[in-house]
Amino acid sequence: MIVIIGGSFAGVQAALEIRKRKPYKDIVIYEKKDHLGYVPNGINVFLKRQIDRLEDAIRFNEKDLKDNYIDVHLNTECTAINSWDKTVMIKEDGQEKIVSYDKLIIAIGSTQPQYLIEKEKKFVYQTKELNDARRTVEKLQDAESVAILGGGIIGIELAASLHVYNPKLKIIVLEKFDNLLEMAVDNEITERIIEKLNQKEIKFLTAIDFERVEETEEKIKIVTNQGEFETDMLIKAPNLEPNHQFLAQSIDLDIDGTGIVSPQFQASEDIYVLGDMLRLELLPIEERLYMSLVNNAVRSAIVAANHIAAKKELVFQSTKTNVFTICELTVARSGAQQRDERFSRYPIDKFSGVYHVYLEDNRRVPVYLIMFVYPHSKEVIGLQAIAEANISHLANLFSLVVRGKLRAEELAVHDFFFHADYPSDVMHCLNNIAADYLSK
Ligand SMILES: Cc1cc2nc3c(=O)[nH]c(=O)nc-3n(C[C@H](O)[C@H](O)[C@H](O)COP(=O)(O)OP(=O)(O)OC[C@H]3O[C@@H](n4cnc5c(N)ncnc54)[C@H](O)[C@@H]3O)c2cc1C
């Protein structure tokens, strides 16, 4: 019996992958919510009116899994893991029961941290889970002002989506670091995003220290080192943290609450830990970092499933590839950046400029492109781009360059197609930036 705790991206992917290789193995998923795999970004997609209901952001349905003979128990919580006798405590319909496992997969993901301001407060909202997003959207119907706690990708993307939803909404983003998007992108990208936020009159403050929040009948007052802010609602958008609360006695945890695991994500012979419960190696700098991404979650599941079902030792290293949208801007990024120098064995060079890319619809648009390179080997270890167009396709290309450890000399002459009938330049923007870097 393979028991999977958590029915989101990592848990479901692991179940499906094991099923492909083990048609007769008993597989059961226990998920504490009443659905599987809600996309936490769903609120943004909803606010931008790309879906009609938040529920449309649910990615998996129970039936698809049951059709694959995967047993799914919703509204069912795992409350304890007893690794010594290979059992878990499961709470279902108000009853506790003991379930035995041969292999246990812990895919319980991440949460938005409760510290500083508890979710239970009347005017404090968050968005990762469907119920939280529903509550947030309901309040937005009559809100005139919103403060967002956290100026990383989650907070800034939310601010931009809120502006699309209601351009009259007064929005302020409060960030503890000195820069917005400090961990996510290079300053040159952030500057362009700030320009856009200013155009849209989305306000932000950095280097914020919270002191406390006070609620009245109507409003919430946020008291900080930079003054007091009164708004209709405060939406928490901090970085996620692993959901480690009940695990400490059953597996070894790192200081940040992530599982300590083997390259195949084994915490012990029979227990695997996946997804947002892990710190993963960022490929180019070979440093293990906490990078909560769906892409990482599903790939950790493939590795574990191959190990469990086929004894194959696949190795996953993340390139931290992602795309996000701020109003009309799209950012695509992959790999390391200069800020990662503190984790890197070598210094990191940066080279940037305006280049052009063709889009599917034949438009040729300017893109601000940044390339990060190890100067001693000229290996391209990261790429970032921002444009007033959908350049999301670049992210996967960037990821392949980083994964392939291409050197600038190789990238400058790398073979990309040209055909007059299709959107293409004779020289690709990646050829151009690498060639310019070499001739600088
Ligand atoms: C606002 C927001 C936007 C995001 N946007 C993106 C994006 O655009 N792209 C991207 O790649 N990533 C994005 N992420 C990150 C992404 O959502 C996570 O990396 C991903 O959800 C991790 O998947 P997971 O399966 O590891 O864990 P989770 O999705 O966190 O799922 C864990 C599951 O385990 C269940 N569970 C927890 N404890 C128990 C228990 N004791 N018993 C039973 N079940 C339990 C939970 O209910 C949950 O369903 C975003 C995150 C947020 C908050």
The ligand as an SDF file (V2000), in Angstrom:
LIG
                    3D

 53 58  0  0  0  0  0  0  0  0999 V2000
   -0.4190   33.1440   -4.5060 C   0  0  0  0  0  0  0  0  0  0  0  0
    0.4960   32.0780   -5.0180 C   0  0  0  0  0  0  0  0  0  0  0  0
    0.7810   32.0150   -6.3670 C   0  0  0  0  0  0  0  0  0  0  0  0
    1.6280   31.0250   -6.8610 C   0  0  0  0  0  0  0  0  0  0  0  0
    1.8830   31.0050   -8.1860 N   0  0  0  0  0  0  0  0  0  0  0  0
    2.6840   30.0470   -8.6910 C   0  0  0  0  0  0  0  0  0  0  0  0
    2.9450   29.9860  -10.0870 C   0  0  0  0  0  0  0  0  0  0  0  0
    2.4460   30.8120  -10.8620 O   0  0  0  0  0  0  0  0  0  0  0  0
    3.7560   29.0100  -10.5450 N   0  0  0  0  0  0  0  0  0  0  0  0
    4.3300   28.0960   -9.7180 C   0  0  0  0  0  0  0  0  0  0  0  0
    5.0660   27.2290  -10.2020 O   0  0  0  0  0  0  0  0  0  0  0  0
    4.1090   28.1260   -8.3830 N   0  0  0  0  0  0  0  0  0  0  0  0
    3.3020   29.0730   -7.8520 C   0  0  0  0  0  0  0  0  0  0  0  0
    3.0680   29.1140   -6.5120 N   0  0  0  0  0  0  0  0  0  0  0  0
    3.6960   28.0990   -5.6470 C   0  0  0  0  0  0  0  0  0  0  0  0
    2.9080   26.7830   -5.7270 C   0  0  0  0  0  0  0  0  0  0  0  0
    1.5820   27.0250   -5.4220 O   0  0  0  0  0  0  0  0  0  0  0  0
    3.4720   25.7240   -4.8010 C   0  0  0  0  0  0  0  0  0  0  0  0
    4.8330   25.5510   -5.0880 O   0  0  0  0  0  0  0  0  0  0  0  0
    2.7420   24.3950   -5.0250 C   0  0  0  0  0  0  0  0  0  0  0  0
    1.3870   24.5200   -4.6670 O   0  0  0  0  0  0  0  0  0  0  0  0
    3.3900   23.2800   -4.2070 C   0  0  0  0  0  0  0  0  0  0  0  0
    2.6870   22.0990   -4.4150 O   0  0  0  0  0  0  0  0  0  0  0  0
    2.6870   20.9490   -3.3080 P   0  0  0  0  0  0  0  0  0  0  0  0
    1.8870   19.8310   -3.8660 O   0  0  0  0  0  0  0  0  0  0  0  0
    4.0710   20.6720   -2.8590 O   0  0  0  0  0  0  0  0  0  0  0  0
    1.9710   21.5870   -2.0300 O   0  0  0  0  0  0  0  0  0  0  0  0
    0.6060   22.3700   -1.8180 P   0  0  0  0  0  0  0  0  0  0  0  0
    0.0700   22.8670   -3.0970 O   0  0  0  0  0  0  0  0  0  0  0  0
    0.8620   23.3180   -0.7180 O   0  0  0  0  0  0  0  0  0  0  0  0
   -0.3840   21.2320   -1.3260 O   0  0  0  0  0  0  0  0  0  0  0  0
   -0.2580   20.5150   -0.1380 C   0  0  0  0  0  0  0  0  0  0  0  0
   -1.5560   19.7570    0.0670 C   0  0  0  0  0  0  0  0  0  0  0  0
   -1.4550   18.9680    1.2450 O   0  0  0  0  0  0  0  0  0  0  0  0
   -2.6730   19.0730    1.9810 C   0  0  0  0  0  0  0  0  0  0  0  0
   -2.3610   18.7850    3.3850 N   0  0  0  0  0  0  0  0  0  0  0  0
   -1.5800   19.5140    4.2140 C   0  0  0  0  0  0  0  0  0  0  0  0
   -1.5060   18.9230    5.4210 N   0  0  0  0  0  0  0  0  0  0  0  0
   -2.2480   17.7960    5.3430 C   0  0  0  0  0  0  0  0  0  0  0  0
   -2.5570   16.7640    6.2710 C   0  0  0  0  0  0  0  0  0  0  0  0
   -2.0560   16.7700    7.5050 N   0  0  0  0  0  0  0  0  0  0  0  0
   -3.3750   15.7600    5.8720 N   0  0  0  0  0  0  0  0  0  0  0  0
   -3.8920   15.7360    4.5960 C   0  0  0  0  0  0  0  0  0  0  0  0
   -3.6250   16.6940    3.6830 N   0  0  0  0  0  0  0  0  0  0  0  0
   -2.8080   17.7050    4.0470 C   0  0  0  0  0  0  0  0  0  0  0  0
   -3.1090   20.5150    1.7450 C   0  0  0  0  0  0  0  0  0  0  0  0
   -4.4870   20.6840    2.0080 O   0  0  0  0  0  0  0  0  0  0  0  0
   -2.7410   20.7040    0.2740 C   0  0  0  0  0  0  0  0  0  0  0  0
   -3.7880   20.3380   -0.5860 O   0  0  0  0  0  0  0  0  0  0  0  0
    2.2160   30.0840   -5.9820 C   0  0  0  0  0  0  0  0  0  0  0  0
    1.9210   30.1450   -4.6140 C   0  0  0  0  0  0  0  0  0  0  0  0
    1.0760   31.1290   -4.1300 C   0  0  0  0  0  0  0  0  0  0  0  0
    0.7670   31.1690   -2.6600 C   0  0  0  0  0  0  0  0  0  0  0  0
  1  2  1  0
  2  3  1  0
  2 52  2  0
  3  4  2  0
  4  5  1  0
  4 50  1  0
  5  6  2  0
  6  7  1  0
  6 13  1  0
  7  8  2  0
  7  9  1  0
  9 10  1  0
 10 11  2  0
 10 12  1  0
 12 13  2  0
 13 14  1  0
 14 15  1  0
 14 50  1  0
 15 16  1  0
 16 17  1  0
 16 18  1  0
 18 19  1  0
 18 20  1  0
 20 21  1  0
 20 22  1  0
 22 23  1  0
 23 24  1  0
 24 25  2  0
 24 26  1  0
 24 27  1  0
 27 28  1  0
 28 29  2  0
 28 30  1  0
 28 31  1  0
 31 32  1  0
 32 33  1  0
 33 34  1  0
 33 48  1  0
 34 35  1  0
 35 36  1  0
 35 46  1  0
 36 37  1  0
 36 45  1  0
 37 38  2  0
 38 39  1  0
 39 40  1  0
 39 45  2  0
 40 41  1  0
 40 42  2  0
 42 43  1  0
 43 44  2  0
 44 45  1  0
 46 47  1  0
 46 48  1  0
 48 49  1  0
 50 51  2  0
 51 52  1  0
 52 53  1  0
M  END
$$$$
